[in-house]
Amino acid sequence: MTWAWLNIGIFIGIIAVIWVIHAVVKRARADRRKIALLLDALENGDTSITFPVSSDSDVNVMLNRISGVLKRIRVETGEKERYYESILDRVGAGVLSVYDNGVVFQVNRAALSLLGLDVLTHMRQMERVSADLMCHIEAAGNNDRLSVEVATEGRRRTLSVNVSTITLQQHRIKIIVLDDISDSLDRKEVDSWIKLTRVMTHEIMNSLGPITSLSETLAERAGDGPGELREGLSTIAVTGKSLVSFVSSYRRLVYMPKVEPRLFSVKPFLERMMCLAMQYGASSDVSIIIRKCDDELIAYADENMMGQVLANLLKNAVEAVCDMPDGRVELSAYCNESDTVVMTISDNGPHIPDEVANEIFVPFFTTKSTGTGVGLSISRRMVQLNGGSLTLSPYTGPDALTTFTINLP
């Protein structure tokens, strides 16, 4: 009897052990399935998964904590990404990040603005802006620097291109930094011309003054002398005065008035300039109109200086079309996405040849028989002193207008 009860006890014990082992294995399998489910969810970017919590679900509690930690990390990472993207969009230079296959996975607003594009998802899209720029960037290696001239947003630009490469998550990434150095080059060129002009005008005026004065004095003393001597001295005096006046026109390029910027309404300003331009074309049938300008548009610059600039550009435009039966001059002004006030002066006169277009802002260069070659140079200098730029827009077709563009910040 005792052995019988002992055998029954052993049997029950074995059954209990088996049940416990089965329960442990079943629990382990369930926990393994939960862990696998959590890992699958995390791999798919889903951090919202949770497990029911009860008094005997320590594993569920720990898994929920892991899920919560990873969710918090993901939220913090997303916030940091938005923070860095916000900073990147406020950088003045254009920045692109490109995979080896040409896919652009990051680009800031400055880059889109410099390239004149609304969206850039692949390097092939850059071909619409400049095939030369795209080829240079694709061929560039790590730490390469180059400059490329492109035509975007109706103006020619010289872009500085810096390229560097990094490896991120086994992907080779090319980081491209674009910067518009056109204004810097223009300012350096103008500064060089100003220094040269300052020296030349100083030396010429020092020589011309005494010559003119002396020739006038000698001409007066030779009043009763031989006619040839008197006429020769008078010719020297007149020529000297003409040269003094000629050199004085160049001195305007050197000695600019002080810039006094203020806010002013652009539309009334353009209307005044249009009335002035009508006087230039009073003897012809030139049509002068304001094509586009909002009533609320405001600019911040020296209005008097800008008036001189527009007067010069409008005079040139009217002269270009005054002999045409359908001569037309158009004024426009608007504010672009970069909060830049853009003013354009266009005419339907003959196109300016490329070889001339590349030189028209160079001091002393002129195609007019009576021109001094400083009008456009002075105009550009005045706009630059107001923090802006003056450019000749590239032609987009045979019927395109000749357009000068002023950009004011």
C-alpha positions as CSV (number, residue, x, y, z in Angstrom):
1,M,0.0,0.0,0.0
2,T,2.8,2.3,0.8
3,W,4.5,1.6,-2.5
4,A,1.3,2.2,-4.3
5,W,0.9,5.7,-2.8
6,L,4.6,6.4,-3.4
7,N,4.2,5.5,-7.1
8,I,1.1,7.7,-7.3
9,G,3.0,10.6,-5.7
10,I,5.9,10.2,-8.2
11,F,3.5,10.1,-11.1
12,I,1.7,13.3,-10.0
13,G,5.1,14.9,-9.4
14,I,6.2,14.0,-12.9
15,I,2.9,15.3,-14.3
16,A,3.4,18.6,-12.4
17,V,7.0,19.0,-13.6
18,I,5.8,18.3,-17.2
19,W,3.1,20.9,-16.8
20,V,5.5,23.4,-15.4
21,I,7.9,22.8,-18.2
22,H,5.1,23.1,-20.7
23,A,3.9,26.3,-19.1
24,V,7.4,27.8,-19.1
25,V,8.0,26.8,-22.7
26,K,4.6,28.1,-23.7
27,R,5.4,31.4,-21.9
28,A,8.8,31.6,-23.5
29,R,7.3,31.0,-26.9
30,A,4.7,33.7,-26.3
31,D,7.4,36.1,-25.1
32,R,9.5,35.3,-28.1
33,R,6.6,36.0,-30.4
34,K,6.0,39.4,-28.6
35,I,9.7,40.3,-29.0
36,A,9.6,39.3,-32.7
37,L,6.5,41.3,-33.2
38,L,8.1,44.4,-31.5
39,L,11.2,44.0,-33.6
40,D,9.2,43.7,-36.8
41,A,7.2,46.8,-35.9
42,L,10.3,48.8,-35.2
43,E,12.0,47.7,-38.4
44,N,8.9,49.1,-40.2
45,G,9.1,52.4,-38.3
46,D,6.1,51.6,-36.1
47,T,6.7,52.7,-32.5
48,S,3.1,52.8,-31.5
49,I,2.9,49.1,-30.6
50,T,2.0,48.2,-27.0
51,F,1.3,45.0,-25.0
52,P,-1.5,44.5,-22.4
53,V,-0.2,44.8,-18.8
54,S,-1.5,42.6,-16.0
55,S,-0.1,41.5,-12.6
56,D,1.9,38.7,-14.1
57,S,3.1,40.4,-17.3
58,D,6.6,41.7,-16.4
59,V,7.8,40.9,-19.9
60,N,5.0,43.1,-21.4
61,V,6.0,45.9,-19.1
62,M,9.6,45.7,-20.2
63,L,8.7,45.5,-23.9
64,N,6.4,48.5,-23.5
65,R,9.3,50.4,-21.9
66,I,11.6,49.5,-24.7
67,S,9.0,50.6,-27.3
68,G,8.5,53.9,-25.4
69,V,12.2,54.7,-25.2
70,L,12.6,54.0,-29.0
71,K,9.5,56.1,-29.7
72,R,10.9,59.0,-27.7
73,I,14.3,58.7,-29.5
74,R,12.5,58.7,-32.8
75,V,10.5,61.8,-31.9
76,E,13.7,63.6,-30.7
77,T,15.6,62.6,-33.9
78,G,12.7,63.9,-36.0
79,E,12.8,67.2,-34.1
80,K,16.5,67.5,-34.6
81,E,16.2,66.8,-38.3
82,R,13.6,69.6,-38.6
83,Y,15.8,71.9,-36.6
84,Y,18.8,71.3,-38.8
85,E,16.7,71.6,-42.0
86,S,15.4,74.9,-40.7
87,I,19.0,76.1,-40.2
88,L,20.0,74.8,-43.6
89,D,17.1,76.7,-45.2
90,R,18.4,79.9,-43.7
91,V,21.9,79.5,-44.9
92,G,22.7,82.0,-47.7
93,A,24.7,79.4,-49.7
94,G,23.0,76.6,-51.6
95,V,23.6,73.1,-50.2
96,L,22.8,69.8,-51.9
97,S,23.3,66.2,-50.8
98,V,23.5,63.7,-53.7
99,Y,23.8,59.9,-53.8
100,D,26.2,58.3,-56.3
101,N,23.3,57.5,-58.6
102,G,22.4,61.2,-58.9
103,V,19.4,61.1,-56.6
104,V,19.2,64.4,-54.6
105,F,17.9,63.6,-51.1
106,Q,18.5,67.0,-49.5
107,V,18.5,70.5,-51.0
108,N,17.9,73.9,-49.3
109,R,15.9,76.9,-50.6
110,A,19.1,78.9,-51.4
111,A,20.2,76.2,-53.8
112,L,16.8,76.1,-55.6
113,S,16.9,79.9,-55.8
114,L,20.4,80.0,-57.3
115,L,19.5,77.3,-59.9
116,G,16.1,78.9,-60.6
117,L,14.3,75.6,-59.9
118,D,11.1,74.9,-57.9
119,V,12.1,71.3,-57.1
120,L,15.3,69.2,-57.5
121,T,15.1,65.5,-57.0
122,H,17.8,64.3,-59.5
123,M,20.9,65.8,-61.0
124,R,19.5,65.3,-64.5
125,Q,17.1,68.2,-63.7
126,M,20.1,70.5,-63.4
127,E,20.7,70.1,-67.1
128,R,17.8,72.5,-67.7
129,V,19.8,75.1,-65.9
130,S,23.3,74.4,-67.2
131,A,24.6,71.2,-68.7
132,D,28.1,72.5,-68.0
133,L,27.4,72.9,-64.3
134,M,26.0,69.4,-64.1
135,C,29.0,67.9,-65.8
136,H,31.5,69.8,-63.6
137,I,29.7,68.6,-60.4
138,E,29.5,65.0,-61.6
139,A,33.2,65.0,-62.5
140,A,34.3,66.8,-59.2
141,G,36.1,64.8,-56.5
142,N,36.5,65.3,-52.8
143,N,37.4,68.9,-51.8
144,D,37.3,70.1,-55.4
145,R,36.5,73.8,-55.9
146,L,35.5,75.4,-59.2
147,S,33.6,78.4,-60.6
148,V,30.9,78.0,-63.3
149,E,28.9,80.7,-65.2
150,V,25.2,80.0,-65.5
151,A,22.1,82.0,-66.6
152,T,19.2,81.7,-64.1
153,E,16.3,83.9,-63.2
154,G,17.0,86.2,-66.1
155,R,20.6,87.0,-65.2
156,R,24.1,85.6,-65.6
157,R,25.7,84.4,-62.4
158,T,29.1,83.1,-61.6
159,L,28.7,80.3,-59.1
160,S,31.4,79.1,-56.8
161,V,31.1,75.3,-56.4
162,N,32.7,73.4,-53.4
163,V,32.4,69.6,-53.4
164,S,33.1,67.1,-50.6
165,T,32.2,63.5,-50.2
166,I,31.4,61.3,-47.2
167,T,30.2,57.7,-46.6
168,L,27.0,57.4,-44.6
169,Q,25.4,53.9,-43.9
170,Q,27.5,52.4,-46.7
171,H,26.3,55.1,-49.2
172,R,28.8,57.5,-50.8
173,I,27.3,60.9,-50.6
174,K,28.5,64.1,-52.4
175,I,27.8,67.3,-50.6
176,I,27.7,70.3,-52.9
177,V,27.9,74.0,-51.8
178,L,26.9,76.7,-54.3
179,D,27.5,80.4,-53.8
180,D,26.9,83.3,-56.1
181,I,30.1,85.3,-56.3
182,S,29.0,87.5,-59.3
183,D,28.5,90.6,-57.1
184,S,31.9,90.1,-55.4
185,L,33.6,89.8,-58.8
186,D,31.8,92.9,-60.1
187,R,32.7,94.9,-57.0
188,K,36.3,93.9,-57.2
189,E,36.4,94.8,-60.9
190,V,34.7,98.2,-60.3
191,D,37.1,98.9,-57.4
192,S,40.0,98.3,-59.6
193,W,38.6,100.6,-62.3
194,I,37.9,103.3,-59.6
195,K,41.5,103.1,-58.4
196,L,42.9,103.4,-61.9
197,T,40.5,106.2,-62.8
198,R,41.3,108.1,-59.6
199,V,45.0,108.1,-60.5
200,M,44.5,108.9,-64.1
201,T,42.1,111.8,-63.6
202,H,44.3,113.2,-60.9
203,E,47.4,113.2,-63.1
204,I,45.5,114.4,-66.2
205,M,43.7,117.3,-64.4
206,N,47.0,118.4,-62.8
207,S,48.5,118.7,-66.3
208,L,45.5,120.1,-68.1
209,G,44.8,122.9,-65.7
210,P,48.0,124.7,-66.2
211,I,48.1,124.1,-69.9
212,T,44.6,125.5,-70.4
213,S,45.3,128.5,-68.1
214,L,48.6,129.3,-69.8
215,S,47.2,129.0,-73.3
216,E,44.4,131.4,-72.5
217,T,46.8,133.9,-71.0
218,L,49.1,133.7,-74.0
219,A,46.2,134.0,-76.4
220,E,45.1,137.3,-74.7
221,R,48.7,138.7,-74.9
222,A,48.9,137.7,-78.5
223,G,45.8,139.7,-79.3
224,D,47.6,142.0,-81.8
225,G,50.1,139.3,-82.8
226,P,50.2,137.0,-85.8
227,G,46.8,135.4,-86.6
228,E,48.2,131.8,-86.7
229,L,49.7,132.2,-83.2
230,R,46.5,133.6,-81.7
231,E,44.4,130.9,-83.4
232,G,46.7,128.1,-82.3
233,L,46.7,129.2,-78.7
234,S,42.9,129.6,-78.7
235,T,42.6,126.0,-80.1
236,I,44.8,124.7,-77.3
237,A,42.7,126.5,-74.7
238,V,39.4,125.2,-76.2
239,T,40.8,121.7,-76.5
240,G,42.1,121.8,-72.9
241,K,38.6,122.8,-71.6
242,S,37.0,120.0,-73.6
243,L,39.4,117.5,-72.1
244,V,38.8,118.9,-68.6
245,S,35.0,118.4,-69.2
246,F,35.7,114.9,-70.6
247,V,37.8,113.8,-67.6
248,S,35.3,115.3,-65.2
249,S,32.7,112.9,-66.5
250,Y,34.9,110.0,-65.5
251,R,35.4,111.5,-62.0
252,R,31.8,110.8,-61.4
253,L,32.6,107.1,-61.3
254,V,35.1,107.7,-58.5
255,Y,33.4,110.2,-56.3
256,M,29.9,109.0,-55.5
257,P,27.5,110.8,-53.2
258,K,26.7,109.4,-49.8
259,V,24.0,106.8,-49.9
260,E,20.9,107.8,-47.9
261,P,18.5,104.9,-48.1
262,R,14.8,105.1,-47.0
263,L,11.6,103.4,-47.7
264,F,9.7,104.5,-50.8
265,S,6.7,103.3,-52.8
266,V,7.9,101.8,-56.1
267,K,4.8,102.4,-58.3
268,P,4.7,106.2,-57.9
269,F,8.5,106.2,-58.4
270,L,8.1,104.3,-61.7
271,E,5.3,106.6,-62.9
272,R,7.6,109.6,-62.4
273,M,10.4,107.8,-64.3
274,M,8.0,106.9,-67.1
275,C,6.9,110.6,-67.5
276,L,10.6,111.5,-67.7
277,A,11.3,108.9,-70.3
278,M,8.5,110.2,-72.4
279,Q,10.5,113.4,-72.8
280,Y,13.4,111.4,-74.2
281,G,11.0,110.0,-76.9
282,A,8.9,113.1,-77.4
283,S,9.9,113.3,-81.1
284,S,9.1,109.7,-81.8
285,D,6.2,107.3,-81.4
286,V,7.8,105.2,-78.7
287,S,5.4,103.5,-76.4
288,I,6.4,103.5,-72.7
289,I,4.3,101.5,-70.3
290,I,4.4,100.1,-66.8
291,R,3.8,96.4,-67.4
292,K,3.6,95.2,-63.8
293,C,3.8,96.8,-60.3
294,D,1.7,96.3,-57.2
295,D,0.5,99.4,-55.4
296,E,1.8,98.2,-52.1
297,L,5.4,97.4,-53.3
298,I,8.0,99.1,-51.1
299,A,11.7,99.4,-51.7
300,Y,14.5,100.4,-49.3
301,A,17.2,102.4,-51.1
302,D,18.4,105.9,-52.0
303,E,15.5,107.0,-54.2
304,N,17.5,109.8,-55.8
305,M,20.3,107.4,-56.8
306,M,17.8,104.9,-58.1
307,G,16.2,107.7,-60.1
308,Q,19.5,108.5,-61.8
309,V,20.0,104.8,-62.6
310,L,16.5,104.4,-64.1
311,A,16.8,107.7,-66.0
312,N,20.0,106.4,-67.6
313,L,18.6,103.0,-68.5
314,L,15.4,104.5,-69.9
315,K,17.3,107.0,-72.0
316,N,19.3,104.1,-73.5
317,A,16.2,102.1,-74.1
318,V,14.3,105.0,-75.8
319,E,17.4,105.7,-78.0
320,A,17.5,102.0,-79.0
321,V,13.9,102.0,-80.3
322,C,13.3,105.6,-81.3
323,D,13.8,104.9,-85.0
324,M,11.4,101.9,-85.0
325,P,7.7,102.2,-86.1
326,D,6.7,100.0,-83.1
327,G,9.3,101.0,-80.5
328,R,8.3,99.9,-77.1
329,V,9.8,100.3,-73.6
330,E,8.3,98.4,-70.6
331,L,8.8,98.9,-66.9
332,S,8.1,96.2,-64.3
333,A,8.6,95.7,-60.6
334,Y,7.8,92.9,-58.2
335,C,9.0,91.2,-55.0
336,N,10.3,87.6,-55.5
337,E,10.4,84.7,-53.0
338,S,13.7,86.0,-51.5
339,D,12.0,89.3,-50.5
340,T,14.1,91.0,-53.2
341,V,12.6,93.9,-55.1
342,V,13.1,93.3,-58.8
343,M,12.8,96.2,-61.3
344,T,13.2,95.6,-65.0
345,I,13.6,98.0,-68.0
346,S,12.9,96.2,-71.3
347,D,12.8,97.4,-74.9
348,N,12.1,95.7,-78.3
349,G,15.1,97.2,-80.0
350,P,18.0,95.3,-81.7
351,H,19.6,92.6,-79.5
352,I,22.9,93.5,-77.9
353,P,25.6,91.1,-79.4
354,D,27.3,88.8,-76.9
355,E,30.7,90.4,-77.4
356,V,29.2,93.8,-76.5
357,A,27.0,92.4,-73.7
358,N,30.1,91.1,-71.9
359,E,31.7,94.6,-71.9
360,I,28.8,97.1,-71.4
361,F,29.4,97.5,-67.7
362,V,33.2,98.0,-68.1
363,P,34.1,101.7,-67.6
364,F,35.0,103.7,-70.7
365,F,33.5,101.0,-73.0
366,T,30.9,102.5,-75.5
367,T,29.4,101.8,-78.9
368,K,28.1,105.3,-79.3
369,S,30.1,107.9,-81.2
370,T,29.3,110.5,-78.6
371,G,29.3,108.3,-75.6
372,T,31.7,108.5,-72.7
373,G,31.3,104.8,-71.6
374,V,30.6,105.6,-67.9
375,G,26.8,105.7,-67.8
376,L,26.2,102.0,-67.2
377,S,29.3,101.7,-65.0
378,I,28.0,104.5,-62.8
379,S,24.5,103.0,-62.7
380,R,25.8,99.6,-61.6
381,R,28.0,101.3,-59.0
382,M,25.0,103.2,-57.6
383,V,22.9,100.0,-57.4
384,Q,25.8,98.2,-55.7
385,L,26.2,101.0,-53.1
386,N,22.5,100.3,-52.3
387,G,23.3,96.6,-51.7
388,G,21.8,95.5,-55.0
389,S,22.8,94.4,-58.5
390,L,22.3,95.6,-62.0
391,T,22.5,93.0,-64.8
392,L,21.7,92.5,-68.5
393,S,19.3,89.5,-68.7
394,P,20.3,86.8,-71.3
395,Y,18.1,86.5,-74.3
396,T,15.7,83.5,-74.3
397,G,14.8,83.6,-78.0
398,P,14.8,85.7,-81.2
399,D,11.7,87.7,-80.0
400,A,13.0,88.3,-76.5
401,L,13.3,91.9,-75.2
402,T,16.5,93.5,-74.2
403,T,16.1,93.6,-70.4
404,F,18.1,95.2,-67.7
405,T,17.3,93.9,-64.2
406,I,17.8,95.7,-60.9
407,N,17.7,93.6,-57.7
408,L,17.4,95.4,-54.4
409,P,17.4,93.6,-51.0
